[in-house]
Amino acid sequence: MQEIVEASIQDITAFTAVAQSGSFTRAAEDLGSNKSNVGKAVQRLEKHLGTRLFQRTTRAVRLTEEGMAYLKAATSALNTLREAGQALAASRAEPVGRVRIDLPAGFGRLLLPSLQKLRERYPKLVLELALTDRMSDPVSEGWDIIVRIGELPSDSELTVRKLCDTKQALYASPDYLARRSTIKSIADLNSHDALVFRSQASGRLRDWELRDGDQTRSFIPTPVLILSDGQALVEAIQLGLGVAHILDRVALPHVKAGRLVHVLPEADVPGPPVHAIIPLGAKMTAKTRAVLNYLVDELAVSN
């Protein structure tokens, strides 16, 4: 007689935890279990499905093609069950549970100081943040919200909400400006030290786009320092190493604190918009909606 192996919610949950963390050990820690139990749960699920969900080596755990397809379905099903549980718990008036948010590195650090207000408003929320500049997959990686600046993926399975606009502008530290000649025009920049950003994705130096009267000029200045980390670039400006061209949203808290000075504001140009990307579902969970609305409100008032 053929043995019948049933798949349980616990087995599917263990599988998604391993897939999202890339580790049986980390998955066990997240689930409050142990590595052996998580491994057995995944084995039961694979036996039930009749296929391997992971490629295992001594160094890494990767999803197979079948595993990626199953993760998408499993994540959607588990989210539906969680939403159903929240709907049944009608007495819970406040958002509860973990919300996973993927943010651009520099922009994420900009938002960190404001998270205390979110925690005070929703004390039963647990926030899991990743600060990375790569384009993550909200479906297969299990993110609730991905915040990205600029170009977005064209995917019918994603919903997008605009969070704010940006400007590209020049900034320097008060100390640097006190030591160097006054910057009254774009031409004056030729006698100043330029800090330039190199994109990790393309490997190219990022242009400076500046408004010059009725025209917009795009050029790459001769740099004294090139950085491929946005946060390091902001720190270099504050240290007085030169002038840099960055997003106003990133510079704003440092300008308010007196650490940076907005240079040639008449030369500002529109920058890329900031969007939140959310996997589509039957209904957005209350906890995700609460965090999303908070991000919209926070960025709206930080102009």
C-alpha positions as CSV (number, residue, x, y, z in Angstrom):
1,M,0.0,0.0,0.0
2,Q,1.3,3.4,-1.0
3,E,2.1,5.7,2.0
4,I,0.1,8.9,2.0
5,V,2.0,11.9,3.2
6,E,-0.1,14.9,4.1
7,A,1.2,18.5,3.9
8,S,0.3,20.7,6.9
9,I,0.2,24.5,7.3
10,Q,3.2,24.1,9.6
11,D,5.2,22.3,6.8
12,I,4.3,25.0,4.3
13,T,5.2,27.7,6.8
14,A,8.6,26.1,7.4
15,F,9.2,25.9,3.7
16,T,8.4,29.6,3.2
17,A,10.6,30.6,6.2
18,V,13.6,28.7,4.7
19,A,12.9,30.2,1.2
20,Q,12.8,33.7,2.5
21,S,15.8,33.4,4.8
22,G,17.9,31.2,2.6
23,S,18.9,29.1,5.6
24,F,17.4,26.2,7.6
25,T,19.1,27.6,10.8
26,R,17.7,31.1,10.4
27,A,14.3,29.8,9.5
28,A,14.3,27.7,12.7
29,E,15.2,30.8,14.8
30,D,12.4,32.8,13.1
31,L,9.9,30.0,13.9
32,G,11.1,29.3,17.4
33,S,11.9,25.7,16.4
34,N,15.1,23.8,15.6
35,K,16.9,23.0,12.4
36,S,16.0,19.3,12.5
37,N,12.3,20.0,12.8
38,V,12.4,22.5,10.0
39,G,14.3,20.1,7.8
40,K,11.8,17.3,8.4
41,A,8.9,19.6,7.7
42,V,10.4,20.5,4.3
43,Q,11.1,16.8,3.5
44,R,7.4,16.0,4.3
45,L,6.3,18.7,2.0
46,E,8.6,17.6,-0.8
47,K,7.4,14.0,-0.4
48,H,3.8,15.2,-0.5
49,L,4.4,17.2,-3.7
50,G,6.7,14.6,-5.3
51,T,9.4,17.1,-6.2
52,R,12.4,18.8,-4.7
53,L,11.9,22.4,-3.6
54,F,15.5,23.2,-2.7
55,Q,18.9,22.7,-4.1
56,R,21.1,22.1,-1.0
57,T,24.8,22.4,-0.8
58,T,27.2,22.7,2.2
59,R,27.2,26.5,1.6
60,A,23.8,27.5,0.3
61,V,20.2,26.6,0.0
62,R,18.5,27.7,-3.2
63,L,15.0,27.2,-4.6
64,T,14.5,24.9,-7.6
65,E,12.3,26.1,-10.4
66,E,9.5,24.1,-8.9
67,G,10.3,25.6,-5.5
68,M,10.0,29.1,-6.8
69,A,6.6,28.4,-8.4
70,Y,5.4,26.8,-5.1
71,L,6.7,29.7,-3.0
72,K,4.6,32.1,-5.0
73,A,1.5,30.1,-4.4
74,A,2.3,29.3,-0.8
75,T,3.0,32.9,0.1
76,S,-0.3,34.0,-1.4
77,A,-2.2,31.2,0.4
78,L,-0.6,32.0,3.8
79,N,-1.3,35.7,3.4
80,T,-4.9,34.9,2.6
81,L,-5.1,32.7,5.8
82,R,-3.5,35.4,7.9
83,E,-5.9,38.0,6.5
84,A,-8.8,35.7,7.3
85,G,-7.6,35.3,10.8
86,Q,-7.3,39.0,11.2
87,A,-10.9,39.5,9.9
88,L,-12.2,36.9,12.4
89,A,-10.4,38.7,15.2
90,A,-12.8,41.6,15.0
91,S,-12.0,42.8,18.5
92,R,-8.5,43.7,17.4
93,A,-8.8,47.3,16.4
94,E,-5.1,47.9,15.8
95,P,-2.7,46.4,13.3
96,V,-0.8,43.4,14.6
97,G,2.1,41.3,13.3
98,R,5.3,41.6,11.3
99,V,5.6,43.9,8.2
100,R,8.7,43.2,6.0
101,I,9.9,46.4,4.2
102,D,12.7,46.6,1.7
103,L,14.2,50.2,1.3
104,P,17.0,51.8,-0.7
105,A,20.0,52.0,1.6
106,G,20.3,55.8,1.8
107,F,16.6,56.5,1.8
108,G,16.0,53.8,4.5
109,R,18.4,55.5,6.9
110,L,16.6,58.7,6.2
111,L,13.4,57.1,7.5
112,L,14.8,55.3,10.5
113,P,14.4,58.3,12.9
114,S,10.7,58.5,12.2
115,L,10.0,54.8,13.0
116,Q,9.6,55.5,16.7
117,K,6.4,57.4,16.0
118,L,5.1,54.5,14.0
119,R,5.9,52.1,16.9
120,E,4.2,54.4,19.3
121,R,1.1,54.5,17.1
122,Y,1.0,50.7,16.5
123,P,2.9,49.0,19.4
124,K,1.9,45.5,18.3
125,L,3.6,45.9,14.9
126,V,7.0,44.2,14.3
127,L,9.0,45.9,11.5
128,E,11.6,43.9,9.5
129,L,13.8,46.2,7.4
130,A,16.3,45.5,4.7
131,L,18.4,48.4,3.3
132,T,19.5,47.5,-0.2
133,D,19.7,49.2,-3.6
134,R,18.9,46.1,-5.7
135,M,15.5,45.5,-7.1
136,S,14.0,42.8,-4.9
137,D,11.1,40.6,-5.8
138,P,8.2,41.3,-3.5
139,V,6.4,38.0,-4.4
140,S,9.1,35.3,-4.2
141,E,11.0,37.0,-1.4
142,G,8.0,37.7,0.7
143,W,8.2,41.4,1.1
144,D,5.1,43.3,2.2
145,I,6.4,46.7,0.9
146,I,9.3,47.6,-1.3
147,V,10.3,51.2,-1.6
148,R,12.2,52.2,-4.7
149,I,13.4,55.4,-6.3
150,G,13.1,55.9,-10.1
151,E,12.3,53.3,-12.7
152,L,9.9,50.5,-11.7
153,P,9.3,47.0,-13.0
154,S,6.4,46.4,-15.4
155,D,4.6,43.6,-13.6
156,S,0.8,43.0,-13.6
157,E,1.1,41.2,-10.2
158,L,2.3,44.3,-8.4
159,T,0.5,47.4,-7.3
160,V,2.3,50.7,-7.0
161,R,1.7,53.7,-4.9
162,K,3.6,57.0,-5.2
163,L,5.1,58.2,-2.0
164,C,6.6,61.5,-3.0
165,D,8.5,63.5,-5.6
166,T,12.2,64.5,-5.3
167,K,14.6,67.2,-6.6
168,Q,18.2,66.8,-7.5
169,A,20.3,69.5,-6.0
170,L,23.8,70.6,-4.9
171,Y,24.9,70.5,-1.3
172,A,28.0,71.2,0.7
173,S,28.9,71.6,4.4
174,P,29.1,75.0,6.1
175,D,32.8,74.3,6.9
176,Y,33.6,73.6,3.3
177,L,31.8,76.8,2.0
178,A,33.6,78.9,4.7
179,R,37.0,77.7,3.4
180,R,36.4,78.0,-0.3
181,S,35.3,80.7,-2.8
182,T,31.6,81.6,-3.0
183,I,29.4,79.5,-5.4
184,K,27.2,82.0,-7.3
185,S,26.9,80.2,-10.6
186,I,27.3,76.9,-12.3
187,A,30.6,78.1,-13.8
188,D,31.9,78.6,-10.2
189,L,31.8,74.9,-9.7
190,N,34.8,74.5,-11.9
191,S,37.0,75.7,-9.0
192,H,35.4,73.5,-6.4
193,D,35.9,69.8,-5.3
194,A,33.3,67.5,-6.7
195,L,32.1,64.4,-5.0
196,V,30.6,62.0,-7.6
197,F,28.4,58.9,-7.2
198,R,29.1,55.7,-9.2
199,S,26.1,53.4,-9.7
200,Q,26.7,49.9,-8.6
201,A,24.1,48.6,-11.1
202,S,25.6,50.2,-14.2
203,G,29.1,51.0,-13.1
204,R,28.7,54.5,-14.5
205,L,29.3,57.8,-12.9
206,R,26.1,59.7,-12.3
207,D,25.6,62.9,-14.2
208,W,25.0,66.2,-12.5
209,E,21.8,67.7,-14.0
210,L,21.5,71.4,-13.3
211,R,19.1,74.1,-14.5
212,D,21.0,77.0,-16.2
213,G,18.4,79.7,-17.0
214,D,15.9,78.2,-19.4
215,Q,18.0,75.1,-20.1
216,T,19.1,72.0,-18.3
217,R,22.7,71.0,-18.4
218,S,23.9,67.5,-17.9
219,F,27.6,66.8,-17.2
220,I,30.0,64.8,-15.1
221,P,32.4,67.1,-13.2
222,T,36.0,66.2,-12.7
223,P,35.8,64.4,-9.3
224,V,38.1,64.5,-6.3
225,L,36.3,61.6,-4.8
226,I,34.1,58.8,-6.3
227,L,31.7,56.8,-4.1
228,S,29.3,54.0,-4.8
229,D,27.6,54.1,-1.4
230,G,24.9,56.8,-1.1
231,Q,25.2,57.0,2.7
232,A,29.0,57.4,2.4
233,L,28.5,60.2,-0.1
234,V,26.3,62.1,2.3
235,E,28.9,61.6,5.1
236,A,31.6,62.9,2.8
237,I,29.7,66.1,2.1
238,Q,29.2,66.6,5.9
239,L,32.9,66.1,6.5
240,G,33.7,69.0,4.1
241,L,35.3,67.0,1.4
242,G,33.5,68.9,-1.4
243,V,30.2,69.6,-3.2
244,A,27.8,66.8,-4.3
245,H,24.6,66.4,-6.3
246,I,22.1,64.4,-4.3
247,L,18.3,64.1,-3.8
248,D,16.7,66.8,-1.7
249,R,14.9,64.2,0.4
250,V,18.2,62.6,1.5
251,A,19.7,66.0,2.3
252,L,16.7,67.5,4.1
253,P,17.3,66.3,7.7
254,H,20.9,67.4,7.4
255,V,20.0,70.8,6.2
256,K,17.5,71.3,9.0
257,A,20.2,70.2,11.5
258,G,22.7,72.7,10.0
259,R,25.1,70.0,8.7
260,L,24.5,70.8,5.0
261,V,23.9,73.9,3.0
262,H,21.7,73.9,-0.2
263,V,23.9,75.4,-2.9
264,L,22.5,77.2,-6.0
265,P,18.8,76.3,-5.3
266,E,17.9,78.0,-8.6
267,A,19.8,75.2,-10.4
268,D,17.6,72.4,-8.9
269,V,15.9,70.0,-11.3
270,P,13.1,67.5,-10.8
271,G,14.4,64.1,-9.6
272,P,13.0,60.6,-9.8
273,P,9.8,59.9,-7.8
274,V,9.6,57.5,-4.9
275,H,7.2,54.6,-5.0
276,A,6.0,51.8,-2.8
277,I,5.6,48.4,-4.5
278,I,3.1,45.9,-3.0
279,P,2.2,42.4,-4.2
280,L,-1.4,42.3,-5.4
281,G,-3.9,40.2,-3.4
282,A,-7.5,39.9,-2.6
283,K,-7.1,42.5,0.1
284,M,-4.1,44.4,1.5
285,T,-3.6,43.3,5.1
286,A,-4.4,45.9,7.8
287,K,-0.8,45.9,9.1
288,T,0.6,46.6,5.6
289,R,-1.9,49.3,4.9
290,A,-1.1,51.0,8.2
291,V,2.6,51.1,7.4
292,L,2.0,52.2,3.8
293,N,-0.3,55.0,4.9
294,Y,2.3,56.1,7.5
295,L,5.0,56.3,4.9
296,V,2.8,58.4,2.7
297,D,2.0,60.8,5.6
298,E,5.5,61.0,6.8
299,L,7.0,61.8,3.4
300,A,4.2,64.3,2.7
301,V,5.0,66.4,5.7
302,S,8.8,66.3,5.3
303,N,9.0,68.7,2.4
